[in-house]
Amino acid sequence: MDENQDHAKIIMHPPVFYIIAALIGLGIDYFFPLSFGFEGATGTAGILLFILGVIIAILSMKNFAKDKQSPSVHAPTHNIYTSGIYGYTRNPIYLGALIWLMAAAVYFDKAWIFIMSAPLIVFLNKAVIEKEEAYLEEKFGDEYRSYKKKVRRWI
């Protein structure tokens, strides 16, 4: 595989999709405000969720940093990770970012942003993760297929 073509062929960096989901949620909230209804508890819950997302993100980036491998969907993948946080979820970076989005929704009491998490997950599965998985299966074959059988996509 040519080094310039050795990636999952994702059209846009996934963080953009999280931002779009948040903006759509804010837009809907502008016209149809929706609260979680937990006066005073959303701040603490939002902070705790954010911390959980940070822990997941740090754990997911450790291997990339150690191997000097880029987590970008537009960069070649030289190794697949199957241990640590990757022993529990195949997509901890996306999971951590999703938890950050949910944390912001809870912290700022914007239920529509939280609700937008569901279509975001469906979209990421189809437009990003399935393409990444096809790329990894092509590149790593049975090693990756075996990993997929053992570890769930999200949690």
DRENPA-3360 file (N, C-alpha, C; in nm, 2 decimals, always signed):
BEGIN
1 = MDENQDHA = +0.09/-0.12/+0.00/+0.00/+0.00/+0.00/+0.09/+0.12/+0.00 ~ +0.07/+0.22/-0.09/+0.14/+0.34/-0.10/+0.12/+0.42/+0.03 ~ +0.23/+0.47/+0.09/+0.23/+0.55/+0.22/+0.12/+0.66/+0.21 ~ +0.11/+0.73/+0.10/+0.01/+0.84/+0.09/-0.14/+0.78/+0.09 ~ -0.15/+0.66/+0.05/-0.29/+0.60/+0.05/-0.31/+0.51/+0.17 ~ -0.21/+0.49/+0.25/-0.22/+0.40/+0.37/-0.29/+0.46/+0.48 ~ -0.43/+0.47/+0.47/-0.51/+0.52/+0.58/-0.65/+0.49/+0.55 ~ -0.74/+0.52/+0.65/-0.88/+0.47/+0.64/-0.97/+0.55/+0.54;
9 = KIIMHPPV = -0.92/+0.65/+0.48/-1.00/+0.73/+0.38/-1.12/+0.79/+0.44 ~ -1.11/+0.85/+0.56/-1.22/+0.92/+0.62/-1.21/+1.06/+0.57 ~ -1.33/+1.12/+0.53/-1.34/+1.25/+0.47/-1.30/+1.36/+0.55 ~ -1.32/+1.35/+0.68/-1.30/+1.47/+0.77/-1.25/+1.42/+0.91 ~ -1.17/+1.49/+0.98/-1.13/+1.45/+1.11/-1.25/+1.44/+1.20 ~ -1.26/+1.33/+1.27/-1.38/+1.30/+1.36/-1.41/+1.41/+1.46 ~ -1.32/+1.48/+1.52/-1.36/+1.59/+1.61/-1.46/+1.69/+1.55 ~ -1.45/+1.71/+1.42/-1.54/+1.80/+1.35/-1.68/+1.75/+1.37;
17 = FYIIAALI = -1.71/+1.62/+1.36/-1.84/+1.57/+1.38/-1.90/+1.59/+1.51 ~ -1.81/+1.59/+1.62/-1.86/+1.62/+1.75/-1.90/+1.76/+1.76 ~ -1.82/+1.85/+1.70/-1.85/+1.99/+1.70/-1.98/+2.02/+1.63 ~ -2.00/+1.96/+1.52/-2.13/+1.97/+1.44/-2.25/+1.93/+1.53 ~ -2.23/+1.81/+1.59/-2.34/+1.76/+1.68/-2.37/+1.86/+1.79 ~ -2.27/+1.92/+1.85/-2.29/+2.02/+1.96/-2.36/+2.14/+1.90 ~ -2.32/+2.19/+1.79/-2.38/+2.31/+1.73/-2.52/+2.28/+1.69 ~ -2.55/+2.16/+1.64/-2.69/+2.13/+1.61/-2.77/+2.13/+1.74;
25 = GLGIDYFF = -2.72/+2.07/+1.84/-2.79/+2.06/+1.97/-2.81/+2.20/+2.03 ~ -2.71/+2.29/+2.01/-2.73/+2.43/+2.06/-2.83/+2.50/+1.98 ~ -2.83/+2.48/+1.85/-2.93/+2.54/+1.76/-3.08/+2.50/+1.80 ~ -3.09/+2.37/+1.82/-3.23/+2.32/+1.86/-3.26/+2.38/+1.99 ~ -3.17/+2.39/+2.09/-3.19/+2.44/+2.22/-3.23/+2.59/+2.21 ~ -3.18/+2.66/+2.12/-3.21/+2.80/+2.11/-3.36/+2.82/+2.08 ~ -3.42/+2.73/+2.00/-3.56/+2.74/+1.97/-3.65/+2.66/+2.06 ~ -3.60/+2.55/+2.11/-3.68/+2.47/+2.20/-3.59/+2.43/+2.32;
33 = PLSFGFEG = -3.57/+2.52/+2.41/-3.49/+2.49/+2.53/-3.53/+2.36/+2.60 ~ -3.44/+2.28/+2.64/-3.47/+2.16/+2.71/-3.37/+2.14/+2.82 ~ -3.41/+2.13/+2.95/-3.33/+2.12/+3.06/-3.33/+1.97/+3.11 ~ -3.22/+1.93/+3.18/-3.22/+1.80/+3.24/-3.32/+1.80/+3.36 ~ -3.34/+1.92/+3.42/-3.43/+1.93/+3.53/-3.37/+1.89/+3.67 ~ -3.24/+1.89/+3.67/-3.17/+1.86/+3.80/-3.10/+1.98/+3.85 ~ -3.17/+2.08/+3.90/-3.11/+2.20/+3.95/-2.99/+2.18/+4.04 ~ -2.88/+2.24/+4.01/-2.76/+2.24/+4.09/-2.68/+2.11/+4.08;
41 = ATGTAGIL = -2.73/+2.00/+4.03/-2.65/+1.88/+4.02/-2.58/+1.87/+3.89 ~ -2.62/+1.94/+3.79/-2.56/+1.92/+3.66/-2.41/+1.97/+3.66 ~ -2.37/+2.07/+3.74/-2.23/+2.11/+3.74/-2.14/+2.00/+3.79 ~ -2.17/+1.94/+3.90/-2.09/+1.84/+3.95/-2.09/+1.71/+3.86 ~ -2.20/+1.67/+3.81/-2.21/+1.56/+3.72/-2.13/+1.58/+3.60 ~ -2.14/+1.71/+3.54/-2.06/+1.74/+3.42/-1.91/+1.73/+3.44 ~ -1.87/+1.78/+3.56/-1.72/+1.78/+3.59/-1.68/+1.63/+3.60 ~ -1.75/+1.55/+3.67/-1.72/+1.41/+3.69/-1.71/+1.34/+3.56;
49 = LFILGVII = -1.81/+1.36/+3.47/-1.80/+1.30/+3.33/-1.68/+1.35/+3.26 ~ -1.65/+1.48/+3.27/-1.53/+1.53/+3.20/-1.41/+1.46/+3.24 ~ -1.39/+1.44/+3.37/-1.27/+1.38/+3.43/-1.27/+1.23/+3.37 ~ -1.38/+1.16/+3.37/-1.38/+1.03/+3.31/-1.33/+1.03/+3.17 ~ -1.38/+1.13/+3.09/-1.34/+1.14/+2.95/-1.19/+1.17/+2.94 ~ -1.14/+1.25/+3.03/-0.99/+1.28/+3.02/-0.91/+1.16/+3.05 ~ -0.96/+1.08/+3.15/-0.88/+0.96/+3.19/-0.88/+0.86/+3.07 ~ -1.00/+0.84/+3.01/-1.01/+0.75/+2.89/-0.92/+0.81/+2.78;
57 = AILSMKNF = -0.92/+0.94/+2.75/-0.84/+0.99/+2.64/-0.69/+0.97/+2.67 ~ -0.65/+1.00/+2.80/-0.50/+0.98/+2.83/-0.46/+0.83/+2.81 ~ -0.55/+0.74/+2.86/-0.51/+0.60/+2.85/-0.51/+0.56/+2.70 ~ -0.59/+0.62/+2.62/-0.60/+0.58/+2.48/-0.48/+0.63/+2.40 ~ -0.42/+0.74/+2.45/-0.31/+0.80/+2.37/-0.17/+0.75/+2.42 ~ -0.17/+0.68/+2.53/-0.04/+0.63/+2.58/+0.04/+0.55/+2.48 ~ -0.03/+0.45/+2.41/+0.04/+0.37/+2.32/+0.08/+0.45/+2.19 ~ +0.00/+0.54/+2.15/+0.04/+0.62/+2.03/+0.16/+0.70/+2.06;
65 = AKDKQSPS = +0.17/+0.76/+2.18/+0.28/+0.84/+2.22/+0.41/+0.75/+2.23 ~ +0.39/+0.64/+2.29/+0.51/+0.55/+2.31/+0.56/+0.50/+2.18 ~ +0.48/+0.47/+2.08/+0.52/+0.42/+1.95/+0.54/+0.53/+1.85 ~ +0.52/+0.66/+1.89/+0.54/+0.77/+1.80/+0.45/+0.75/+1.68 ~ +0.33/+0.71/+1.70/+0.23/+0.68/+1.59/+0.12/+0.79/+1.61 ~ +0.08/+0.84/+1.49/-0.03/+0.94/+1.49/-0.17/+0.87/+1.51 ~ -0.25/+0.92/+1.59/-0.39/+0.87/+1.60/-0.48/+0.92/+1.49 ~ -0.43/+1.01/+1.40/-0.51/+1.07/+1.30/-0.56/+0.96/+1.20;
73 = VHAPTHNI = -0.69/+0.98/+1.16/-0.75/+0.89/+1.06/-0.68/+0.91/+0.92 ~ -0.61/+1.01/+0.91/-0.54/+1.04/+0.78/-0.40/+1.00/+0.78 ~ -0.35/+0.93/+0.88/-0.21/+0.88/+0.89/-0.21/+0.73/+0.88 ~ -0.10/+0.67/+0.84/-0.09/+0.52/+0.83/-0.09/+0.47/+0.98 ~ -0.15/+0.35/+0.99/-0.15/+0.28/+1.12/-0.04/+0.17/+1.11 ~ +0.06/+0.17/+1.20/+0.17/+0.08/+1.20/+0.14/-0.04/+1.30 ~ +0.07/-0.01/+1.40/+0.04/-0.11/+1.50/-0.11/-0.10/+1.54 ~ -0.16/-0.22/+1.58/-0.29/-0.21/+1.64/-0.27/-0.24/+1.79;
81 = YTSGIYGY = -0.35/-0.17/+1.87/-0.34/-0.19/+2.02/-0.45/-0.27/+2.07 ~ -0.42/-0.37/+2.15/-0.52/-0.46/+2.20/-0.52/-0.47/+2.36 ~ -0.43/-0.40/+2.42/-0.42/-0.41/+2.57/-0.45/-0.28/+2.63 ~ -0.45/-0.28/+2.76/-0.49/-0.16/+2.83/-0.63/-0.12/+2.80 ~ -0.66/+0.01/+2.78/-0.79/+0.05/+2.76/-0.85/-0.01/+2.63 ~ -0.76/-0.05/+2.54/-0.80/-0.11/+2.41/-0.85/-0.26/+2.43 ~ -0.83/-0.31/+2.55/-0.88/-0.44/+2.59/-1.03/-0.43/+2.63 ~ -1.08/-0.31/+2.64/-1.22/-0.29/+2.68/-1.30/-0.22/+2.58;
89 = TRNPIYLG = -1.24/-0.14/+2.49/-1.31/-0.07/+2.39/-1.22/-0.06/+2.27 ~ -1.27/-0.08/+2.15/-1.18/-0.06/+2.03/-1.17/+0.08/+1.99 ~ -1.25/+0.17/+2.05/-1.25/+0.31/+2.01/-1.25/+0.40/+2.13 ~ -1.14/+0.39/+2.21/-1.15/+0.47/+2.33/-1.13/+0.62/+2.31 ~ -1.07/+0.66/+2.20/-1.05/+0.80/+2.17/-1.19/+0.86/+2.14 ~ -1.27/+0.79/+2.06/-1.41/+0.84/+2.02/-1.49/+0.83/+2.15 ~ -1.48/+0.73/+2.23/-1.56/+0.72/+2.35/-1.52/+0.84/+2.45 ~ -1.39/+0.87/+2.47/-1.36/+0.98/+2.55/-1.41/+1.11/+2.50;
97 = ALIWLMAA = -1.41/+1.13/+2.37/-1.46/+1.26/+2.31/-1.61/+1.26/+2.33 ~ -1.68/+1.15/+2.32/-1.83/+1.14/+2.33/-1.86/+1.17/+2.48 ~ -1.78/+1.12/+2.57/-1.81/+1.16/+2.71/-1.78/+1.30/+2.74 ~ -1.69/+1.36/+2.67/-1.66/+1.51/+2.69/-1.79/+1.59/+2.64 ~ -1.84/+1.54/+2.52/-1.96/+1.61/+2.47/-2.08/+1.60/+2.57 ~ -2.09/+1.48/+2.62/-2.20/+1.46/+2.72/-2.17/+1.54/+2.85 ~ -2.05/+1.55/+2.89/-2.01/+1.63/+3.00/-2.05/+1.77/+2.98 ~ -2.02/+1.83/+2.87/-2.05/+1.97/+2.84/-2.20/+1.99/+2.84;
105 = AVYFDKAW = -2.28/+1.89/+2.78/-2.42/+1.90/+2.78/-2.48/+1.90/+2.92 ~ -2.43/+1.81/+3.01/-2.47/+1.81/+3.14/-2.43/+1.93/+3.22 ~ -2.31/+1.97/+3.21/-2.25/+2.08/+3.28/-2.33/+2.21/+3.25 ~ -2.36/+2.23/+3.12/-2.43/+2.36/+3.08/-2.58/+2.34/+3.07 ~ -2.63/+2.22/+3.12/-2.77/+2.19/+3.12/-2.83/+2.21/+2.98 ~ -2.77/+2.15/+2.88/-2.82/+2.16/+2.74/-2.86/+2.01/+2.70 ~ -2.98/+1.97/+2.73/-3.02/+1.83/+2.70/-3.01/+1.80/+2.55 ~ -3.04/+1.90/+2.47/-3.04/+1.87/+2.32/-2.90/+1.82/+2.28;
113 = IFIMSAPL = -2.79/+1.88/+2.34/-2.66/+1.83/+2.30/-2.64/+1.69/+2.34 ~ -2.69/+1.65/+2.46/-2.68/+1.52/+2.50/-2.76/+1.42/+2.41 ~ -2.88/+1.47/+2.37/-2.96/+1.39/+2.28/-2.89/+1.37/+2.14 ~ -2.82/+1.47/+2.10/-2.75/+1.46/+1.97/-2.64/+1.35/+1.98 ~ -2.60/+1.30/+2.09/-2.50/+1.20/+2.10/-2.55/+1.07/+2.03 ~ -2.68/+1.04/+2.04/-2.73/+0.92/+1.97/-2.71/+0.92/+1.82 ~ -2.75/+1.03/+1.75/-2.73/+1.03/+1.61/-2.58/+1.04/+1.57 ~ -2.50/+1.10/+1.66/-2.36/+1.11/+1.64/-2.30/+0.97/+1.64;
121 = IVFLNKAV = -2.34/+0.89/+1.74/-2.28/+0.75/+1.75/-2.32/+0.68/+1.62 ~ -2.44/+0.69/+1.58/-2.48/+0.62/+1.45/-2.40/+0.66/+1.33 ~ -2.38/+0.80/+1.32/-2.30/+0.85/+1.21/-2.16/+0.81/+1.22 ~ -2.10/+0.82/+1.34/-1.96/+0.77/+1.35/-1.94/+0.63/+1.32 ~ -2.03/+0.54/+1.36/-2.02/+0.40/+1.33/-2.02/+0.38/+1.18 ~ -2.11/+0.45/+1.10/-2.12/+0.43/+0.96/-2.01/+0.50/+0.88 ~ -1.99/+0.63/+0.91/-1.90/+0.71/+0.83/-1.75/+0.71/+0.87 ~ -1.72/+0.66/+0.99/-1.58/+0.66/+1.03/-1.54/+0.52/+1.08;
129 = IEKEEAYL = -1.60/+0.47/+1.18/-1.55/+0.35/+1.24/-1.56/+0.23/+1.14 ~ -1.66/+0.21/+1.07/-1.67/+0.10/+0.97/-1.56/+0.11/+0.87 ~ -1.53/+0.23/+0.82/-1.42/+0.25/+0.73/-1.28/+0.22/+0.79 ~ -1.26/+0.26/+0.92/-1.14/+0.23/+0.99/-1.12/+0.08/+1.00 ~ -1.23/+0.02/+1.04/-1.23/-0.13/+1.06/-1.19/-0.20/+0.93 ~ -1.25/-0.16/+0.82/-1.22/-0.22/+0.69/-1.07/-0.21/+0.66 ~ -1.02/-0.09/+0.68/-0.88/-0.06/+0.66/-0.79/-0.15/+0.75 ~ -0.83/-0.16/+0.88/-0.75/-0.24/+0.97/-0.76/-0.39/+0.94;
137 = EEKFGDEY = -0.87/-0.43/+0.89/-0.88/-0.57/+0.85/-0.80/-0.60/+0.73 ~ -0.80/-0.51/+0.63/-0.72/-0.52/+0.51/-0.57/-0.53/+0.55 ~ -0.53/-0.44/+0.64/-0.39/-0.43/+0.67/-0.34/-0.54/+0.77 ~ -0.42/-0.57/+0.87/-0.37/-0.66/+0.97/-0.44/-0.80/+0.97 ~ -0.54/-0.82/+0.88/-0.60/-0.95/+0.86/-0.66/-1.01/+0.98 ~ -0.63/-1.14/+1.00/-0.68/-1.22/+1.11/-0.65/-1.16/+1.25 ~ -0.54/-1.10/+1.26/-0.50/-1.04/+1.39/-0.61/-0.94/+1.43 ~ -0.65/-0.85/+1.34/-0.75/-0.75/+1.38/-0.89/-0.82/+1.39;
145 = RSYKKKVR = -0.92/-0.91/+1.30/-1.05/-0.98/+1.31/-1.07/-1.05/+1.44 ~ -0.96/-1.11/+1.49/-0.97/-1.18/+1.62/-0.99/-1.08/+1.73 ~ -0.92/-0.97/+1.72/-0.94/-0.86/+1.82/-1.08/-0.81/+1.82 ~ -1.14/-0.79/+1.70/-1.28/-0.75/+1.69/-1.38/-0.84/+1.76 ~ -1.35/-0.97/+1.76/-1.44/-1.07/+1.82/-1.43/-1.06/+1.97 ~ -1.32/-1.02/+2.03/-1.30/-1.02/+2.17/-1.34/-0.89/+2.24 ~ -1.33/-0.77/+2.16/-1.35/-0.64/+2.22/-1.46/-0.57/+2.15 ~ -1.55/-0.51/+2.23/-1.66/-0.44/+2.17/-1.62/-0.30/+2.11;
153 = RWI = -1.70/-0.25/+2.02/-1.67/-0.13/+1.95/-1.66/-0.01/+2.04 ~ -1.76/+0.01/+2.13/-1.77/+0.12/+2.22/-1.74/+0.08/+2.36 ~ -1.83/+0.01/+2.42/-1.81/-0.03/+2.56/-1.86/-0.17/+2.58;
% end
